[in-house]
Amino acid sequence: MSRGRLCKSTAGWSEASSDGTRVVSIIRTLLLGASGSAWLRERATKTPFVMRSVSRFMPGERLDDAIDAARREQAQGIGAILTHLGENLTTAAEAAEVTRHYLEVLDAVDAAGLEAQISVKPTQLGLGLDPELCYRNLQRLLDRSGERHRVLWMDMESAAYVDDTLALFRRARERSPLIGIALQAYLYRTERDLDALLPLGVTIRLVKGAYLESPRIAYPKKADVDENYYRLACRILNESGHGAVLHIATHDSTLIDRLAEHIDTCHVPASTYEYAMLYGIRQPLQQRLAASGRRVRVLISYGEYWFPWYMRRLAERPANLLFMFRNLFPR
């Protein structure tokens, strides 16, 4: 059947699909808005069905829980990235404590013999307080991680922090090449940011983006985000000969298959890309990729400050929200 006939014969379906897309967009906006509510966080974290649901996405609140989960993933040929939840800390003492914790994580990962890395949010290290303080904390982690020949990842947070985060990354990159950064495909600016970063031969984790941003700075439609993701990912993959490394951080099977075809057609070296997914999401897909010889790594989150992160996970995919509602009525 031709594309033209398909569009004509499914006009009613297309309208319904458009309505469904709008509903999902509204729900996503509400969830992202709720992620910043202290009132909801206080109540939701004490609700049994929410606790049952969040256990799908994180193995527990303690580092030991994350280590055990990473050990199970490694037994299946899948690597890990560990991240302690929390952001926007308000004191230098809190940032110092987070830094000490991540130093302990690196020691624990070594002791357990795991193929694991760590990923930190710059505001956890004090970026919102003092960029110099943040850099000093990051430097300690980068040096320790480098001693163990592991990549240290910097997460990307909301759009207000992008410029400062990129400046911090460039400074750290001069100190060591064993540092990677997350970039968000839903931001219009990311293409320009790549212009500056790719000549450096950087390691990038490309994500779609999970914060509530204005349509003035971010693509509001999922289809546009998806297409920009594919375009940006191909661009990074095509720079693999110049030192670029890409973590394909999506659970979108359509995108994954399109990029796999590009990788195979263009003979992209296996050492220059990995698939990165969240713990507990699309596990059969993770295992299929690993079984096919693709390198896969899961991001394992833990810690007590999980509510904002959890709400963003629900907003990412309607299936995640459906999972939560199923927990309202466990059989």
C-alpha positions in Angstrom: 0.0 0.0 0.0 1.3 3.4 -0.9 2.0 6.1 1.7 -0.7 8.3 0.1 -3.3 5.6 0.4 -2.4 4.8 3.9 -2.8 8.4 4.9 -6.2 8.7 3.2 -7.5 5.4 4.5 -6.4 6.1 8.1 -7.4 9.7 8.4 -9.7 9.0 11.4 -6.9 7.0 13.0 -4.4 9.9 12.4 -6.8 12.4 14.1 -7.2 10.0 17.1 -3.4 9.5 17.2 -2.9 13.3 17.2 -5.4 13.6 20.1 -3.5 10.8 21.9 -0.2 12.6 21.4 -1.7 15.8 22.9 -2.9 13.9 25.9 0.5 12.3 26.5 2.1 15.7 26.1 -0.3 17.2 28.8 0.4 14.3 31.1 4.2 14.7 30.6 4.0 18.4 31.4 2.0 17.7 34.6 4.5 15.0 35.7 7.5 17.2 35.0 5.9 20.1 36.9 5.1 17.8 39.8 8.7 16.6 40.0 9.6 19.9 41.7 6.8 19.8 44.3 8.2 19.5 47.8 4.6 18.9 49.0 4.1 15.9 46.7 7.6 14.5 47.4 6.9 14.5 51.2 3.7 12.5 50.7 4.5 10.3 47.7 7.7 8.9 49.3 5.6 7.5 52.1 3.0 5.9 49.8 3.2 2.1 49.5 2.1 1.8 45.9 4.6 4.5 44.8 7.4 2.6 46.7 6.4 -0.6 44.9 6.5 1.2 41.5 9.8 3.0 42.0 11.5 -0.4 42.9 11.2 -1.2 39.2 13.6 1.6 38.3 16.1 1.4 41.2 17.3 -1.5 43.2 17.3 0.3 46.5 18.4 3.4 48.3 21.8 2.1 49.5 25.1 1.8 47.7 25.2 -1.9 48.5 21.9 -2.3 46.6 23.4 -0.6 43.6 26.6 -2.8 43.8 24.5 -6.0 44.0 22.5 -4.9 41.0 25.6 -4.1 39.0 27.0 -7.5 39.8 23.8 -9.1 38.5 24.0 -7.1 35.3 27.7 -8.0 34.8 26.8 -11.6 35.0 24.7 -11.1 31.9 27.4 -9.3 30.0 26.1 -5.8 30.7 28.2 -3.0 32.3 26.9 -0.3 34.7 27.0 3.4 35.6 26.2 4.2 39.2 24.6 7.5 40.2 23.6 8.7 43.6 20.3 10.6 43.3 20.1 14.3 44.3 20.6 17.7 42.8 20.7 21.4 43.6 22.4 21.1 47.0 22.4 24.3 49.1 25.7 24.1 51.1 29.4 23.5 50.5 29.3 20.9 53.2 26.6 18.9 51.3 28.7 19.0 48.2 31.8 17.8 50.1 29.8 14.9 51.5 28.6 13.9 48.0 32.2 14.0 46.8 33.3 11.8 49.6 30.5 9.4 48.8 31.5 9.1 45.2 35.1 8.5 46.2 33.8 5.6 48.3 31.8 4.4 45.3 34.9 4.2 43.2 36.7 2.2 45.9 33.6 -0.1 46.3 33.4 -0.8 42.5 37.1 -1.7 42.4 36.7 -4.0 45.4 33.8 -5.8 43.8 35.7 -6.2 40.5 32.9 -4.5 38.5 33.0 -3.0 35.0 31.3 0.1 36.3 31.6 3.9 36.0 30.0 6.8 38.0 27.9 9.7 36.8 27.5 12.9 38.8 25.3 15.9 38.5 27.3 19.2 38.7 24.8 20.7 41.1 25.5 17.8 43.5 29.1 19.0 43.6 28.2 22.7 44.2 27.8 24.2 40.7 24.9 26.3 41.8 26.9 27.6 44.8 30.4 28.3 43.4 31.8 27.0 40.1 35.3 26.9 41.6 34.1 24.7 44.5 32.4 22.5 42.0 35.5 22.1 39.9 37.6 21.2 42.9 35.2 18.5 43.9 35.0 17.2 40.3 38.8 17.2 40.1 39.1 14.9 43.0 36.6 12.5 41.4 38.2 12.7 38.0 41.7 12.0 39.4 40.5 9.0 41.4 38.5 7.6 38.5 41.4 8.1 36.1 43.7 6.2 38.4 41.3 3.3 38.0 41.1 3.8 34.2 37.4 4.5 34.3 35.3 7.2 32.6 33.7 9.7 34.8 30.3 11.0 33.5 28.9 14.5 34.0 25.1 14.5 33.8 23.3 17.4 32.1 20.6 19.1 34.1 18.0 21.7 33.2 18.7 24.3 30.5 19.7 27.0 33.1 22.9 25.0 33.8 24.0 24.0 30.3 26.5 26.8 29.8 28.2 26.4 33.2 28.2 22.6 32.8 29.9 22.7 29.4 32.5 25.2 30.7 33.2 22.8 33.6 33.4 19.9 31.2 35.9 21.6 28.9 38.1 22.5 31.9 38.0 19.0 33.2 38.6 17.6 29.7 41.9 19.5 29.6 42.9 17.6 32.8 41.9 14.1 31.6 40.3 12.5 28.5 38.5 10.0 30.8 35.5 12.2 31.2 32.2 12.1 29.4 29.2 14.4 29.2 25.5 14.0 28.6 23.8 16.1 25.9 20.1 16.5 25.4 18.6 16.1 22.0 15.4 18.1 22.7 17.4 21.3 23.0 17.8 23.3 19.8 21.3 24.4 20.9 22.8 20.9 21.1 23.7 20.9 17.4 25.8 24.0 18.0 27.3 22.6 21.2 28.5 19.6 19.1 30.2 22.0 16.7 32.5 23.0 19.6 32.9 19.6 21.3 33.4 17.1 18.5 36.9 18.5 17.4 38.0 17.6 21.0 37.3 13.9 20.4 34.9 13.8 23.3 32.8 11.0 24.9 29.1 11.9 24.8 26.0 10.3 26.3 23.2 11.4 24.1 19.8 11.5 25.8 16.4 12.9 24.7 16.0 15.2 27.7 13.8 14.9 30.8 13.2 18.4 32.2 10.3 20.7 31.6 11.7 23.3 29.1 10.1 26.1 27.2 9.3 25.5 23.5 11.5 28.5 22.8 14.5 26.5 23.6 13.5 22.8 23.2 11.5 20.8 20.7 8.0 20.3 22.1 7.0 17.4 19.8 8.3 13.9 20.4 8.7 13.3 16.6 11.0 16.2 16.3 13.0 15.2 19.3 13.4 11.7 17.9 14.5 12.9 14.5 17.0 15.3 16.0 18.3 12.5 18.2 18.9 10.4 15.2 20.6 13.2 13.3 22.9 14.1 16.2 23.8 10.5 17.0 24.7 9.8 13.4 26.9 12.9 13.4 28.8 11.7 16.5 29.1 8.2 15.1 30.6 9.6 11.9 33.2 11.4 14.0 34.4 8.1 15.6 37.6 8.3 13.5 38.5 11.5 15.2 38.2 10.1 18.8 34.5 10.7 19.4 32.7 8.0 21.5 28.9 7.8 21.8 26.6 6.3 24.4 23.3 5.8 22.7 21.1 6.5 25.7 17.5 5.7 24.7 15.0 2.9 25.2 13.3 3.8 21.9 13.5 0.5 19.9 12.8 2.3 16.6 15.7 4.7 17.2 17.9 1.9 18.3 17.2 -0.2 15.2 17.8 2.8 12.9 21.1 3.6 14.5 22.1 0.0 14.4 21.5 0.0 10.7 23.6 3.2 10.3 26.4 1.6 12.5 26.5 -1.5 10.4 26.2 0.3 7.0 29.0 2.7 7.9 31.2 0.1 9.6 31.4 2.2 12.8 34.0 0.5 15.1 32.5 -1.3 18.1 34.9 0.4 20.4 33.4 3.9 19.6 29.8 3.4 20.9 27.7 1.7 23.6 24.0 1.5 24.3 23.1 3.0 27.7 19.8 2.3 29.3 18.2 2.7 32.7 18.1 -0.2 35.2 14.8 -2.1 35.0 13.6 -0.6 31.7 13.3 -2.6 28.5 15.3 -5.5 30.0 14.6 -7.9 27.1 15.9 -5.2 24.7 19.0 -4.8 26.8 19.7 -8.5 26.8 19.0 -8.8 23.0 21.6 -6.1 22.3 24.1 -7.7 24.6 23.5 -11.1 23.1 24.1 -9.7 19.6 27.5 -8.5 20.6 26.6 -4.8 21.1 28.1 -3.2 24.2 25.4 -2.3 26.7 25.6 -0.4 30.0 22.8 0.3 32.5 22.5 3.4 34.6 21.8 2.3 38.2 20.3 5.0 40.4 20.0 4.8 44.2 19.6 7.1 47.2 16.9 8.7 49.2 16.2 11.7 47.0 14.5 9.8 44.3 11.1 11.5 43.8 12.1 14.2 41.2 14.0 11.6 39.3 11.1 9.1 39.5 8.6 11.6 38.1 10.9 12.3 35.2 11.1 8.6 34.4 7.2 8.4 34.4 7.1 11.4 32.1 9.5 9.8 29.6 7.2 6.9 28.5 3.5 6.3 28.9 4.3 2.7 29.6 6.1 3.7 32.7 3.0 5.5 33.9 0.9 2.4 33.1 3.2 0.4 35.3 2.7 2.7 38.2 -1.1 2.4 37.9 -0.9 -1.3 37.8 0.7 -1.1 41.2 -2.4 0.5 42.6 -4.2 -2.8 42.2 -1.6 -5.6 42.7 -2.9 -9.1 42.2 
